[in-house]
Amino acid sequence: MQGDSGGPLNCNVGGRWVVHGVTSFGSSLGCNTYRKPTVFSRVSNYISWMNSIMG
């Protein structure tokens, strides 16, 4: 796989862009390809870990 692995999934929340996920893997044919979904890791699951290593 090549391409957007690690790229952000940003959502507009109350007028602010917030990172909700990072690309884990997806199709080399592009995003949202039929029967080949892009898979994201949920950033909020890693907040405690990120804070602990930035510390």
CHARMM-style PDB file with segment names, atoms N, HN, CA, C and O in Angstrom:
ATOM      1  N   MET     1       0.845  -1.194   0.000  1.00  0.00      PROA
ATOM      2  CA  MET     1       0.000   0.000   0.000  1.00  0.00      PROA
ATOM      3  C   MET     1       0.872   1.233   0.000  1.00  0.00      PROA
ATOM      4  O   MET     1       1.861   1.304   0.730  1.00  0.00      PROA
ATOM      5  N   GLN     2       0.516   2.187  -0.803  1.00  0.00      PROA
ATOM      6  HN  GLN     2      -0.287   2.130  -1.396  1.00  0.00      PROA
ATOM      7  CA  GLN     2       1.202   3.467  -0.827  1.00  0.00      PROA
ATOM      8  C   GLN     2       0.143   4.541  -0.740  1.00  0.00      PROA
ATOM      9  O   GLN     2      -1.030   4.291  -1.014  1.00  0.00      PROA
ATOM     10  N   GLY     3       0.550   5.723  -0.362  1.00  0.00      PROA
ATOM     11  HN  GLY     3       1.504   5.926  -0.139  1.00  0.00      PROA
ATOM     12  CA  GLY     3      -0.406   6.820  -0.395  1.00  0.00      PROA
ATOM     13  C   GLY     3      -0.591   7.503   0.925  1.00  0.00      PROA
ATOM     14  O   GLY     3       0.360   8.045   1.488  1.00  0.00      PROA
ATOM     15  N   ASP     4      -1.819   7.485   1.436  1.00  0.00      PROA
ATOM     16  HN  ASP     4      -2.591   7.044   0.979  1.00  0.00      PROA
ATOM     17  CA  ASP     4      -2.186   8.350   2.549  1.00  0.00      PROA
ATOM     18  C   ASP     4      -2.078   7.736   3.932  1.00  0.00      PROA
ATOM     19  O   ASP     4      -2.607   8.315   4.880  1.00  0.00      PROA
ATOM     20  N   SER     5      -1.429   6.608   4.102  1.00  0.00      PROA
ATOM     21  HN  SER     5      -0.999   6.137   3.332  1.00  0.00      PROA
ATOM     22  CA  SER     5      -1.305   6.044   5.442  1.00  0.00      PROA
ATOM     23  C   SER     5      -0.725   7.095   6.379  1.00  0.00      PROA
ATOM     24  O   SER     5       0.290   7.724   6.076  1.00  0.00      PROA
ATOM     25  N   GLY     6      -1.381   7.277   7.522  1.00  0.00      PROA
ATOM     26  HN  GLY     6      -2.205   6.767   7.769  1.00  0.00      PROA
ATOM     27  CA  GLY     6      -0.975   8.302   8.480  1.00  0.00      PROA
ATOM     28  C   GLY     6      -1.637   9.638   8.250  1.00  0.00      PROA
ATOM     29  O   GLY     6      -1.513  10.543   9.075  1.00  0.00      PROA
ATOM     30  N   GLY     7      -2.344   9.777   7.136  1.00  0.00      PROA
ATOM     31  HN  GLY     7      -2.446   9.041   6.466  1.00  0.00      PROA
ATOM     32  CA  GLY     7      -3.027  11.041   6.850  1.00  0.00      PROA
ATOM     33  C   GLY     7      -4.210  11.249   7.787  1.00  0.00      PROA
ATOM     34  O   GLY     7      -4.785  10.274   8.274  1.00  0.00      PROA
ATOM     35  N   PRO     8      -4.585  12.494   8.049  1.00  0.00      PROA
ATOM     36  CA  PRO     8      -5.632  12.786   9.009  1.00  0.00      PROA
ATOM     37  C   PRO     8      -7.053  12.628   8.459  1.00  0.00      PROA
ATOM     38  O   PRO     8      -7.308  12.815   7.269  1.00  0.00      PROA
ATOM     39  N   LEU     9      -7.967  12.276   9.370  1.00  0.00      PROA
ATOM     40  HN  LEU     9      -7.759  12.124  10.337  1.00  0.00      PROA
ATOM     41  CA  LEU     9      -9.404  12.362   9.119  1.00  0.00      PROA
ATOM     42  C   LEU     9      -9.878  13.542   9.953  1.00  0.00      PROA
ATOM     43  O   LEU     9      -9.984  13.433  11.175  1.00  0.00      PROA
ATOM     44  N   ASN    10     -10.162  14.665   9.310  1.00  0.00      PROA
ATOM     45  HN  ASN    10     -10.076  14.754   8.317  1.00  0.00      PROA
ATOM     46  CA  ASN    10     -10.567  15.885   9.990  1.00  0.00      PROA
ATOM     47  C   ASN    10     -12.070  16.071   9.896  1.00  0.00      PROA
ATOM     48  O   ASN    10     -12.677  15.819   8.856  1.00  0.00      PROA
ATOM     49  N   CYS    11     -12.664  16.517  11.000  1.00  0.00      PROA
ATOM     50  HN  CYS    11     -12.171  16.722  11.846  1.00  0.00      PROA
ATOM     51  CA  CYS    11     -14.104  16.790  11.036  1.00  0.00      PROA
ATOM     52  C   CYS    11     -14.322  18.206  11.542  1.00  0.00      PROA
ATOM     53  O   CYS    11     -13.616  18.670  12.438  1.00  0.00      PROA
ATOM     54  N   ASN    12     -15.303  18.890  10.966  1.00  0.00      PROA
ATOM     55  HN  ASN    12     -15.877  18.513  10.238  1.00  0.00      PROA
ATOM     56  CA  ASN    12     -15.650  20.229  11.411  1.00  0.00      PROA
ATOM     57  C   ASN    12     -16.603  20.095  12.597  1.00  0.00      PROA
ATOM     58  O   ASN    12     -17.710  19.572  12.468  1.00  0.00      PROA
ATOM     59  N   VAL    13     -16.153  20.576  13.747  1.00  0.00      PROA
ATOM     60  HN  VAL    13     -15.254  21.001  13.852  1.00  0.00      PROA
ATOM     61  CA  VAL    13     -16.940  20.498  14.978  1.00  0.00      PROA
ATOM     62  C   VAL    13     -17.117  21.920  15.500  1.00  0.00      PROA
ATOM     63  O   VAL    13     -16.167  22.529  15.992  1.00  0.00      PROA
ATOM     64  N   GLY    14     -18.324  22.441  15.392  1.00  0.00      PROA
ATOM     65  HN  GLY    14     -19.096  21.946  14.993  1.00  0.00      PROA
ATOM     66  CA  GLY    14     -18.602  23.789  15.886  1.00  0.00      PROA
ATOM     67  C   GLY    14     -17.744  24.863  15.240  1.00  0.00      PROA
ATOM     68  O   GLY    14     -17.369  25.836  15.894  1.00  0.00      PROA
ATOM     69  N   GLY    15     -17.430  24.693  13.958  1.00  0.00      PROA
ATOM     70  HN  GLY    15     -17.734  23.902  13.427  1.00  0.00      PROA
ATOM     71  CA  GLY    15     -16.644  25.692  13.249  1.00  0.00      PROA
ATOM     72  C   GLY    15     -15.144  25.495  13.362  1.00  0.00      PROA
ATOM     73  O   GLY    15     -14.379  26.274  12.792  1.00  0.00      PROA
ATOM     74  N   ARG    16     -14.702  24.465  14.089  1.00  0.00      PROA
ATOM     75  HN  ARG    16     -15.324  23.833  14.552  1.00  0.00      PROA
ATOM     76  CA  ARG    16     -13.279  24.163  14.224  1.00  0.00      PROA
ATOM     77  C   ARG    16     -12.984  22.822  13.591  1.00  0.00      PROA
ATOM     78  O   ARG    16     -13.783  21.893  13.714  1.00  0.00      PROA
ATOM     79  N   TRP    17     -11.854  22.700  12.917  1.00  0.00      PROA
ATOM     80  HN  TRP    17     -11.205  23.455  12.817  1.00  0.00      PROA
ATOM     81  CA  TRP    17     -11.440  21.427  12.340  1.00  0.00      PROA
ATOM     82  C   TRP    17     -10.679  20.651  13.393  1.00  0.00      PROA
ATOM     83  O   TRP    17      -9.714  21.153  13.969  1.00  0.00      PROA
ATOM     84  N   VAL    18     -11.113  19.426  13.643  1.00  0.00      PROA
ATOM     85  HN  VAL    18     -11.897  19.019  13.175  1.00  0.00      PROA
ATOM     86  CA  VAL    18     -10.547  18.575  14.680  1.00  0.00      PROA
ATOM     87  C   VAL    18     -10.127  17.243  14.056  1.00  0.00      PROA
ATOM     88  O   VAL    18     -10.867  16.667  13.258  1.00  0.00      PROA
ATOM     89  N   VAL    19      -8.932  16.755  14.422  1.00  0.00      PROA
ATOM     90  HN  VAL    19      -8.331  17.223  15.069  1.00  0.00      PROA
ATOM     91  CA  VAL    19      -8.469  15.458  13.937  1.00  0.00      PROA
ATOM     92  C   VAL    19      -9.191  14.370  14.717  1.00  0.00      PROA
ATOM     93  O   VAL    19      -9.066  14.292  15.939  1.00  0.00      PROA
ATOM     94  N   HSD    20      -9.942  13.534  14.021  1.00  0.00      PROA
ATOM     95  HN  HSD    20     -10.044  13.597  13.028  1.00  0.00      PROA
ATOM     96  CA  HSD    20     -10.658  12.426  14.652  1.00  0.00      PROA
ATOM     97  C   HSD    20      -9.999  11.086  14.390  1.00  0.00      PROA
ATOM     98  O   HSD    20     -10.216  10.135  15.141  1.00  0.00      PROA
ATOM     99  N   GLY    21      -9.194  10.994  13.337  1.00  0.00      PROA
ATOM    100  HN  GLY    21      -9.017  11.766  12.728  1.00  0.00      PROA
ATOM    101  CA  GLY    21      -8.561   9.725  13.025  1.00  0.00      PROA
ATOM    102  C   GLY    21      -7.340   9.907  12.152  1.00  0.00      PROA
ATOM    103  O   GLY    21      -7.110  10.974  11.583  1.00  0.00      PROA
ATOM    104  N   VAL    22      -6.556   8.835  12.058  1.00  0.00      PROA
ATOM    105  HN  VAL    22      -6.743   7.969  12.521  1.00  0.00      PROA
ATOM    106  CA  VAL    22      -5.435   8.786  11.119  1.00  0.00      PROA
ATOM    107  C   VAL    22      -5.608   7.538  10.269  1.00  0.00      PROA
ATOM    108  O   VAL    22      -6.070   6.506  10.756  1.00  0.00      PROA
ATOM    109  N   THR    23      -5.238   7.635   9.007  1.00  0.00      PROA
ATOM    110  HN  THR    23      -4.862   8.473   8.612  1.00  0.00      PROA
ATOM    111  CA  THR    23      -5.421   6.528   8.082  1.00  0.00      PROA
ATOM    112  C   THR    23      -4.530   5.357   8.469  1.00  0.00      PROA
ATOM    113  O   THR    23      -3.312   5.499   8.579  1.00  0.00      PROA
ATOM    114  N   SER    24      -5.145   4.201   8.673  1.00  0.00      PROA
ATOM    115  HN  SER    24      -6.135   4.086   8.584  1.00  0.00      PROA
ATOM    116  CA  SER    24      -4.393   2.978   8.930  1.00  0.00      PROA
ATOM    117  C   SER    24      -4.052   2.303   7.607  1.00  0.00      PROA
ATOM    118  O   SER    24      -2.896   1.970   7.350  1.00  0.00      PROA
ATOM    119  N   PHE    25      -5.066   2.105   6.775  1.00  0.00      PROA
ATOM    120  HN  PHE    25      -6.006   2.375   6.984  1.00  0.00      PROA
ATOM    121  CA  PHE    25      -4.817   1.567   5.435  1.00  0.00      PROA
ATOM    122  C   PHE    25      -6.042   1.806   4.565  1.00  0.00      PROA
ATOM    123  O   PHE    25      -7.143   2.048   5.061  1.00  0.00      PROA
ATOM    124  N   GLY    26      -5.827   1.733   3.277  1.00  0.00      PROA
ATOM    125  HN  GLY    26      -4.933   1.536   2.875  1.00  0.00      PROA
ATOM    126  CA  GLY    26      -6.912   1.919   2.327  1.00  0.00      PROA
ATOM    127  C   GLY    26      -6.495   1.383   0.977  1.00  0.00      PROA
ATOM    128  O   GLY    26      -5.396   0.851   0.819  1.00  0.00      PROA
ATOM    129  N   SER    27      -7.357   1.522   0.025  1.00  0.00      PROA
ATOM    130  HN  SER    27      -8.250   1.954   0.153  1.00  0.00      PROA
ATOM    131  CA  SER    27      -7.110   1.016  -1.315  1.00  0.00      PROA
ATOM    132  C   SER    27      -6.122   1.913  -2.061  1.00  0.00      PROA
ATOM    133  O   SER    27      -6.151   3.136  -1.919  1.00  0.00      PROA
ATOM    134  N   SER    28      -5.261   1.303  -2.845  1.00  0.00      PROA
ATOM    135  HN  SER    28      -5.238   0.310  -2.960  1.00  0.00      PROA
ATOM    136  CA  SER    28      -4.367   2.081  -3.697  1.00  0.00      PROA
ATOM    137  C   SER    28      -5.134   2.740  -4.843  1.00  0.00      PROA
ATOM    138  O   SER    28      -4.582   3.562  -5.574  1.00  0.00      PROA
ATOM    139  N   LEU    29      -6.419   2.373  -4.998  1.00  0.00      PROA
ATOM    140  HN  LEU    29      -6.867   1.705  -4.404  1.00  0.00      PROA
ATOM    141  CA  LEU    29      -7.263   2.953  -6.044  1.00  0.00      PROA
ATOM    142  C   LEU    29      -7.846   4.301  -5.634  1.00  0.00      PROA
ATOM    143  O   LEU    29      -8.415   5.007  -6.466  1.00  0.00      PROA
ATOM    144  N   GLY    30      -7.708   4.668  -4.345  1.00  0.00      PROA
ATOM    145  HN  GLY    30      -7.246   4.094  -3.669  1.00  0.00      PROA
ATOM    146  CA  GLY    30      -8.213   5.950  -3.874  1.00  0.00      PROA
ATOM    147  C   GLY    30      -9.149   5.789  -2.697  1.00  0.00      PROA
ATOM    148  O   GLY    30      -9.506   4.673  -2.318  1.00  0.00      PROA
ATOM    149  N   CYS    31      -9.540   6.900  -2.129  1.00  0.00      PROA
ATOM    150  HN  CYS    31      -9.250   7.806  -2.438  1.00  0.00      PROA
ATOM    151  CA  CYS    31     -10.434   6.898  -0.969  1.00  0.00      PROA
ATOM    152  C   CYS    31     -11.849   6.492  -1.370  1.00  0.00      PROA
ATOM    153  O   CYS    31     -12.304   6.789  -2.475  1.00  0.00      PROA
ATOM    154  N   ASN    32     -12.524   5.823  -0.473  1.00  0.00      PROA
ATOM    155  HN  ASN    32     -12.154   5.583   0.424  1.00  0.00      PROA
ATOM    156  CA  ASN    32     -13.924   5.441  -0.648  1.00  0.00      PROA
ATOM    157  C   ASN    32     -14.173   4.637  -1.913  1.00  0.00      PROA
ATOM    158  O   ASN    32     -15.207   4.795  -2.562  1.00  0.00      PROA
ATOM    159  N   THR    33     -13.233   3.782  -2.261  1.00  0.00      PROA
ATOM    160  HN  THR    33     -12.393   3.653  -1.733  1.00  0.00      PROA
ATOM    161  CA  THR    33     -13.399   2.903  -3.410  1.00  0.00      PROA
ATOM    162  C   THR    33     -14.423   1.819  -3.070  1.00  0.00      PROA
ATOM    163  O   THR    33     -14.383   1.257  -1.975  1.00  0.00      PROA
ATOM    164  N   TYR    34     -15.318   1.525  -3.975  1.00  0.00      PROA
ATOM    165  HN  TYR    34     -15.351   1.981  -4.864  1.00  0.00      PROA
ATOM    166  CA  TYR    34     -16.368   0.539  -3.753  1.00  0.00      PROA
ATOM    167  C   TYR    34     -15.781  -0.777  -3.251  1.00  0.00      PROA
ATOM    168  O   TYR    34     -14.873  -1.332  -3.871  1.00  0.00      PROA
ATOM    169  N   ARG    35     -16.297  -1.275  -2.132  1.00  0.00      PROA
ATOM    170  HN  ARG    35     -17.034  -0.824  -1.628  1.00  0.00      PROA
ATOM    171  CA  ARG    35     -15.910  -2.535  -1.505  1.00  0.00      PROA
ATOM    172  C   ARG    35     -14.458  -2.577  -1.031  1.00  0.00      PROA
ATOM    173  O   ARG    35     -13.926  -3.649  -0.743  1.00  0.00      PROA
ATOM    174  N   LYS    36     -13.822  -1.410  -0.953  1.00  0.00      PROA
ATOM    175  HN  LYS    36     -14.255  -0.540  -1.187  1.00  0.00      PROA
ATOM    176  CA  LYS    36     -12.458  -1.313  -0.446  1.00  0.00      PROA
ATOM    177  C   LYS    36     -12.372  -0.059   0.434  1.00  0.00      PROA
ATOM    178  O   LYS    36     -11.813   0.960   0.028  1.00  0.00      PROA
ATOM    179  N   PRO    37     -12.933  -0.151   1.638  1.00  0.00      PROA
ATOM    180  CA  PRO    37     -13.002   1.049   2.487  1.00  0.00      PROA
ATOM    181  C   PRO    37     -11.628   1.466   3.030  1.00  0.00      PROA
ATOM    182  O   PRO    37     -10.727   0.644   3.198  1.00  0.00      PROA
ATOM    183  N   THR    38     -11.505   2.743   3.290  1.00  0.00      PROA
ATOM    184  HN  THR    38     -12.237   3.410   3.153  1.00  0.00      PROA
ATOM    185  CA  THR    38     -10.346   3.250   4.005  1.00  0.00      PROA
ATOM    186  C   THR    38     -10.589   3.002   5.483  1.00  0.00      PROA
ATOM    187  O   THR    38     -11.702   3.202   5.970  1.00  0.00      PROA
ATOM    188  N   VAL    39      -9.559   2.567   6.205  1.00  0.00      PROA
ATOM    189  HN  VAL    39      -8.655   2.404   5.810  1.00  0.00      PROA
ATOM    190  CA  VAL    39      -9.680   2.240   7.626  1.00  0.00      PROA
ATOM    191  C   VAL    39      -8.878   3.255   8.425  1.00  0.00      PROA
ATOM    192  O   VAL    39      -7.724   3.544   8.110  1.00  0.00      PROA
ATOM    193  N   PHE    40      -9.515   3.794   9.470  1.00  0.00      PROA
ATOM    194  HN  PHE    40     -10.453   3.558   9.726  1.00  0.00      PROA
ATOM    195  CA  PHE    40      -8.892   4.815  10.303  1.00  0.00      PROA
ATOM    196  C   PHE    40      -8.714   4.310  11.725  1.00  0.00      PROA
ATOM    197  O   PHE    40      -9.483   3.476  12.201  1.00  0.00      PROA
ATOM    198  N   SER    41      -7.685   4.828  12.400  1.00  0.00      PROA
ATOM    199  HN  SER    41      -7.060   5.506  12.013  1.00  0.00      PROA
ATOM    200  CA  SER    41      -7.525   4.619  13.842  1.00  0.00      PROA
ATOM    201  C   SER    41      -8.097   5.845  14.539  1.00  0.00      PROA
ATOM    202  O   SER    41      -7.856   6.979  14.123  1.00  0.00      PROA
ATOM    203  N   ARG    42      -8.850   5.606  15.594  1.00  0.00      PROA
ATOM    204  HN  ARG    42      -9.045   4.685  15.932  1.00  0.00      PROA
ATOM    205  CA  ARG    42      -9.495   6.700  16.325  1.00  0.00      PROA
ATOM    206  C   ARG    42      -8.470   7.387  17.234  1.00  0.00      PROA
ATOM    207  O   ARG    42      -7.945   6.774  18.163  1.00  0.00      PROA
ATOM    208  N   VAL    43      -8.193   8.665  16.956  1.00  0.00      PROA
ATOM    209  HN  VAL    43      -8.619   9.163  16.201  1.00  0.00      PROA
ATOM    210  CA  VAL    43      -7.169   9.418  17.689  1.00  0.00      PROA
ATOM    211  C   VAL    43      -7.497   9.512  19.181  1.00  0.00      PROA
ATOM    212  O   VAL    43      -6.592   9.437  20.012  1.00  0.00      PROA
ATOM    213  N   SER    44      -8.751   9.672  19.527  1.00  0.00      PROA
ATOM    214  HN  SER    44      -9.486   9.733  18.852  1.00  0.00      PROA
ATOM    215  CA  SER    44      -9.110   9.851  20.941  1.00  0.00      PROA
ATOM    216  C   SER    44      -8.714   8.656  21.808  1.00  0.00      PROA
ATOM    217  O   SER    44      -8.556   8.803  23.020  1.00  0.00      PROA
ATOM    218  N   ASN    45      -8.553   7.483  21.208  1.00  0.00      PROA
ATOM    219  HN  ASN    45      -8.681   7.364  20.223  1.00  0.00      PROA
ATOM    220  CA  ASN    45      -8.119   6.313  21.973  1.00  0.00      PROA
ATOM    221  C   ASN    45      -6.666   6.421  22.414  1.00  0.00      PROA
ATOM    222  O   ASN    45      -6.231   5.658  23.277  1.00  0.00      PROA
ATOM    223  N   TYR    46      -5.913   7.341  21.848  1.00  0.00      PROA
ATOM    224  HN  TYR    46      -6.266   7.961  21.148  1.00  0.00      PROA
ATOM    225  CA  TYR    46      -4.473   7.438  22.109  1.00  0.00      PROA
ATOM    226  C   TYR    46      -4.067   8.741  22.800  1.00  0.00      PROA
ATOM    227  O   TYR    46      -2.874   9.002  22.956  1.00  0.00      PROA
ATOM    228  N   ILE    47      -5.026   9.556  23.213  1.00  0.00      PROA
ATOM    229  HN  ILE    47      -5.995   9.344  23.087  1.00  0.00      PROA
ATOM    230  CA  ILE    47      -4.717  10.854  23.835  1.00  0.00      PROA
ATOM    231  C   ILE    47      -3.849  10.682  25.082  1.00  0.00      PROA
ATOM    232  O   ILE    47      -2.850  11.386  25.233  1.00  0.00      PROA
ATOM    233  N   SER    48      -4.210   9.765  25.974  1.00  0.00      PROA
ATOM    234  HN  SER    48      -5.022   9.193  25.852  1.00  0.00      PROA
ATOM    235  CA  SER    48      -3.422   9.562  27.199  1.00  0.00      PROA
ATOM    236  C   SER    48      -1.985   9.172  26.871  1.00  0.00      PROA
ATOM    237  O   SER    48      -1.042   9.678  27.479  1.00  0.00      PROA
ATOM    238  N   TRP    49      -1.829   8.278  25.917  1.00  0.00      PROA
ATOM    239  HN  TRP    49      -2.595   7.868  25.423  1.00  0.00      PROA
ATOM    240  CA  TRP    49      -0.488   7.848  25.517  1.00  0.00      PROA
ATOM    241  C   TRP    49       0.303   9.010  24.920  1.00  0.00      PROA
ATOM    242  O   TRP    49       1.473   9.201  25.252  1.00  0.00      PROA
ATOM    243  N   MET    50      -0.330   9.785  24.043  1.00  0.00      PROA
ATOM    244  HN  MET    50      -1.281   9.630  23.774  1.00  0.00      PROA
ATOM    245  CA  MET    50       0.367  10.923  23.428  1.00  0.00      PROA
ATOM    246  C   MET    50       0.807  11.926  24.486  1.00  0.00      PROA
ATOM    247  O   MET    50       1.933  12.422  24.449  1.00  0.00      PROA
ATOM    248  N   ASN    51      -0.083  12.223  25.430  1.00  0.00      PROA
ATOM    249  HN  ASN    51      -0.998  11.820  25.460  1.00  0.00      PROA
ATOM    250  CA  ASN    51       0.278  13.155  26.498  1.00  0.00      PROA
ATOM    251  C   ASN    51       1.420  12.615  27.341  1.00  0.00      PROA
ATOM    252  O   ASN    51       2.275  13.388  27.773  1.00  0.00      PROA
ATOM    253  N   SER    52       1.459  11.314  27.585  1.00  0.00      PROA
ATOM    254  HN  SER    52       0.764  10.687  27.234  1.00  0.00      PROA
ATOM    255  CA  SER    52       2.509  10.737  28.423  1.00  0.00      PROA
ATOM    256  C   SER    52       3.888  10.801  27.773  1.00  0.00      PROA
ATOM    257  O   SER    52       4.893  10.926  28.473  1.00  0.00      PROA
ATOM    258  N   ILE    53       3.951  10.716  26.446  1.00  0.00      PROA
ATOM    259  HN  ILE    53       3.135  10.615  25.877  1.00  0.00      PROA
ATOM    260  CA  ILE    53       5.263  10.738  25.796  1.00  0.00      PROA
ATOM    261  C   ILE    53       5.720  12.150  25.439  1.00  0.00      PROA
ATOM    262  O   ILE    53       6.894  12.367  25.141  1.00  0.00      PROA
ATOM    263  N   MET    54       4.792  13.113  25.470  1.00  0.00      PROA
ATOM    264  HN  MET    54       3.838  12.937  25.712  1.00  0.00      PROA
ATOM    265  CA  MET    54       5.164  14.489  25.147  1.00  0.00      PROA
ATOM    266  C   MET    54       5.610  15.249  26.394  1.00  0.00      PROA
ATOM    267  O   MET    54       6.097  16.376  26.304  1.00  0.00      PROA
ATOM    268  N   GLY    55       5.441  14.630  27.540  1.00  0.00      PROA
ATOM    269  HN  GLY    55       5.045  13.715  27.613  1.00  0.00      PROA
ATOM    270  CA  GLY    55       5.659  15.174  28.728  1.00  0.00      PROA
ATOM    271  C   GLY    55       6.316  15.875  29.645  1.00  0.00      PROA
ATOM    272  OT1 GLY    55       5.846  16.005  30.775  1.00  0.00      PROA
TER     273      GLY     55
END
